[in-house]
């Protein structure tokens, strides 16, 4: 097998690729955030999931300030190489709203329904 090269991925015009975080063991979809090639490399080197913050224009190691960390179990590349799936061991809530997941709003019969409250 050839070594993985983050530059082999298909990034958007801003040099970013979406990464979906999924809980190890349960398959629960926790969140989606962006990575650039350096964030992918840092994640693989350290085992701590590192994203690229578009608003701060800086690296964001998940849980660095909140303590709600993501330990990388596996990083998967989709068939088009334009999206990543990070299988993680999540400590604490994944969402910045202090909810377990970011996908806590359902659209049911044209109405928004909140599925969970903050922890």
Number of C-alpha atoms within 10 A of each C-alpha: 3 4 5 10 10 15 13 10 21 15 18 11 7 8 13 21 23 18 22 18 26 24 20 17 9 7 11 13 19 21 18 20 16 20 26 24 20 15 21 23 18 17 20 18 10 11 16 20 27 27 26 22 15 14 6 8 8 11 16 18 18 18 20 12 9 12 11 16 20 26 20 21 16 14 18 13 13 10 8 8 13 16 19 22 17 24 24 23 18 20 13 17 21 25 17 14 12 15 17 22 23 16 15 15 13 12 9 8 7 7 9 10 12 11 9 12 10 12 9
